[in-house]
């Protein structure tokens, strides 16, 4: 082979190598980059560490009478405004904000924590934050309203507005549960624990998420309504029209959150607004747009309630 033909052959071989190399590089670049499912990363961590919803709701309240005789055993965090705290608080309680409740809890000295607010509803948000941050926590049932009549915020908020309301039904059946797409969220964290801490902080910064019963009863179609009662209670008292009853399955273990509409505002209602506040805070951590129906059934059909109804305040000693 002469020199000229040799050069031609070498040129062809070199061009072939370039084409093959370029083609391989393109194929590699076209491969999709694996992405982390941050929601799954976080919820797997929660499920493995005793942070499922039903576990957050285990022995999570304490009555004023029980706390009065054992208050030295607890680190009591009062979330009310400073001016109200200064007017009177449980002896030994410390004052902070909902946004700062996890930081304040670090000073508990190893004691279990009781979170206190006006009615028990904001405290339930704080309880969720503490439990998801690894603290042993409860709330004062009914809030400071149950401690002493001087702090009563409950009596003025009970109502029978649901009785006879066209959107409170004692005949219509509840909506049949269907599967929805769950929400997602963005995060700067990568591990389940770090993602959860970031989501808890975001929930606290958003503050207590509540909605008035009058607004829900006026236009229930504006919400995805989650009735958190036993079926026998629904059959006995009725329910808000258009509501779904999602209670027993609402855990990570049962994958029950798929029955909540991640594209809607989810309003949960219960008897007092305290359990629904807990659920709302938990849903917010999971990425839902969630609100709690304030004062629950006590704010809609108080006079007909045979249990779980607000009655009166205690007369326990407070300091200022």
Secondary structure in CASP SS format (residue, H / E / C, confidence):
PFRMAT SS
TARGET T0000
AUTHOR 0000-0000-0000
METHOD secondary structure of the structure
MODEL  1
X C 1.00
X C 1.00
X H 1.00
X H 1.00
X H 1.00
X H 1.00
X H 1.00
X H 1.00
X H 1.00
X H 1.00
X H 1.00
X H 1.00
X H 1.00
X H 1.00
X H 1.00
X H 1.00
X H 1.00
X H 1.00
X H 1.00
X H 1.00
X H 1.00
X H 1.00
X H 1.00
X H 1.00
X H 1.00
X H 1.00
X H 1.00
X H 1.00
X H 1.00
X H 1.00
X C 1.00
X C 1.00
X C 1.00
X C 1.00
X C 1.00
X C 1.00
X C 1.00
X H 1.00
X H 1.00
X H 1.00
X H 1.00
X H 1.00
X H 1.00
X H 1.00
X H 1.00
X H 1.00
X H 1.00
X H 1.00
X C 1.00
X C 1.00
X C 1.00
X C 1.00
X H 1.00
X H 1.00
X H 1.00
X H 1.00
X C 1.00
X C 1.00
X C 1.00
X C 1.00
X E 1.00
X E 1.00
X C 1.00
X H 1.00
X H 1.00
X H 1.00
X H 1.00
X H 1.00
X H 1.00
X H 1.00
X H 1.00
X H 1.00
X H 1.00
X E 1.00
X E 1.00
X E 1.00
X E 1.00
X E 1.00
X C 1.00
X C 1.00
X C 1.00
X H 1.00
X H 1.00
X H 1.00
X H 1.00
X H 1.00
X H 1.00
X C 1.00
X E 1.00
X C 1.00
X C 1.00
X C 1.00
X C 1.00
X E 1.00
X E 1.00
X C 1.00
X C 1.00
X H 1.00
X H 1.00
X H 1.00
X H 1.00
X H 1.00
X H 1.00
X H 1.00
X H 1.00
X C 1.00
X C 1.00
X C 1.00
X C 1.00
X C 1.00
X C 1.00
X E 1.00
X E 1.00
X E 1.00
X E 1.00
X E 1.00
X C 1.00
X C 1.00
X C 1.00
X C 1.00
X H 1.00
X H 1.00
X H 1.00
X H 1.00
X H 1.00
X H 1.00
X H 1.00
X H 1.00
X H 1.00
X H 1.00
X H 1.00
X C 1.00
X C 1.00
X C 1.00
X C 1.00
X C 1.00
X E 1.00
X E 1.00
X E 1.00
X E 1.00
X C 1.00
X C 1.00
X H 1.00
X H 1.00
X H 1.00
X H 1.00
X C 1.00
X E 1.00
X H 1.00
X H 1.00
X H 1.00
X C 1.00
X C 1.00
X C 1.00
X H 1.00
X H 1.00
X H 1.00
X C 1.00
X C 1.00
X C 1.00
X C 1.00
X C 1.00
X C 1.00
X C 1.00
X C 1.00
X C 1.00
X C 1.00
X E 1.00
X E 1.00
X C 1.00
X C 1.00
X C 1.00
X C 1.00
X C 1.00
X E 1.00
X C 1.00
X C 1.00
X C 1.00
X C 1.00
X C 1.00
X C 1.00
X C 1.00
X C 1.00
X C 1.00
X C 1.00
X C 1.00
X C 1.00
X C 1.00
X C 1.00
X C 1.00
X C 1.00
X H 1.00
X H 1.00
X H 1.00
X H 1.00
X H 1.00
X H 1.00
X H 1.00
X H 1.00
X H 1.00
X H 1.00
X H 1.00
X H 1.00
X H 1.00
X H 1.00
X H 1.00
X C 1.00
X C 1.00
X C 1.00
X E 1.00
X E 1.00
X C 1.00
X H 1.00
X H 1.00
X H 1.00
X H 1.00
X H 1.00
X H 1.00
X C 1.00
X H 1.00
X H 1.00
X H 1.00
X C 1.00
X E 1.00
X E 1.00
X E 1.00
X E 1.00
X C 1.00
X C 1.00
X C 1.00
X H 1.00
X H 1.00
X H 1.00
X H 1.00
X H 1.00
X H 1.00
X H 1.00
X C 1.00
X E 1.00
X E 1.00
X C 1.00
X C 1.00
X C 1.00
X E 1.00
X E 1.00
X C 1.00
X C 1.00
X C 1.00
X C 1.00
X C 1.00
X C 1.00
X C 1.00
X C 1.00
X C 1.00
X C 1.00
X H 1.00
X H 1.00
X H 1.00
X H 1.00
X C 1.00
X C 1.00
X C 1.00
X C 1.00
X C 1.00
X E 1.00
X E 1.00
X E 1.00
X E 1.00
X E 1.00
X C 1.00
X C 1.00
X C 1.00
X C 1.00
X H 1.00
X H 1.00
X H 1.00
X H 1.00
X H 1.00
X H 1.00
X H 1.00
X H 1.00
X H 1.00
X H 1.00
X H 1.00
X H 1.00
X H 1.00
X C 1.00
X C 1.00
X E 1.00
X E 1.00
X E 1.00
X E 1.00
X E 1.00
X C 1.00
X C 1.00
X H 1.00
X H 1.00
X H 1.00
X H 1.00
X C 1.00
X C 1.00
X H 1.00
X H 1.00
X H 1.00
X C 1.00
X C 1.00
X C 1.00
X C 1.00
X C 1.00
X C 1.00
X C 1.00
X C 1.00
X C 1.00
X C 1.00
X E 1.00
X C 1.00
X C 1.00
X C 1.00
X E 1.00
X C 1.00
END
